[in-house]
Amino acid sequence: MVKFDIEKNRSFLKQVLKNHKKYDLSIDTILEGKIGNIFVNNNNNPEIFFLTTGPFYILAGNHQHKEAKRMLSNLPKKITVQPSTKEWNETLEKIYNDKLIIYPRYSFSSKHISIDQLNHKLNAHKYINRFKRIDKESILLLEKDNNFSFHLSTFNSTDNFLKYGIGFIYKINNRIVGCVSSALVCKKGIEININVLPEYRRLGYAKLLASQMILYCYENNLMPHWDAANPISYKLAESLGYKNTGFYFAYYLKDQL
């Protein structure tokens, strides 16, 4: 498995992936070259394509190629494989079987979000000064904090995040208690990533952070894409005005095989 030059082969890759169903912004993000990588069976005549953004993978190309099973068998552990073609999914299941955790993820539309309501929510907040955009100083704090370092996991480096990413932190007594960030970034929009420390949950901070990010997106003509992997994220999306549009299954590869 070798790294493929996205910039030099962008037109070719667009053709390869043109019929690949998109469940989030991963493919657009990778093809634009902002974050992520593509690995192939060989650079001279690539037929297998593994698209990656941090711990997330998409499988594409010829699932019947003689190298397909070997490449799948060498996938790193503790990754999530996003929906690929039916054939790739079936091959993945045959190789890993009960070593996979198959779970639903839920897609949402942002078309019905009320910007006025989000603005009202933020303007009514007494401590608006606790919000801070992620910068060179705060990104180092996030990187060292196990509670928030995953916000950088899809980016190649902290500099990569500062160049292409967007995010906000919320601080109480000079401590970061919540963060919202762009897990994926492309011309269309961003994928929203959010978490709050356990002891500060159910106090409205996640909704405030999400509102801040959504408003930023609308002000900058970006789609605030939301993809929920658990009931808490699902309910938060609905409370913000998102409407569920369906679900799909993702595959988590366990650490112990």
Buried (B, 14 or more C-beta within 10 A) or exposed (E): BEEBEBEEBEEEBEEBBEEBEEBBBBBBBBBBBBBBBBBBBEEEEBBBBBBBBBBBBBBBBBBEBEBBBEBBEEBEEEBBBBBBBEEBBEBBBEBBEEBBEEEEBBBBBBEEBEEEEBEEBBEEBEEEEBBBEBEEEBBEBBBEBEBBEBBBEBBBEBEBBBEBBBBBBBBEEEEBBBBBBBBBBBEBBBBBBBBBBEEBBEEBBBBBBBBBBBBBBBEEEBBBBBBBBEEEBBEBBBEBBBEBEEBBEBBBBEEEE
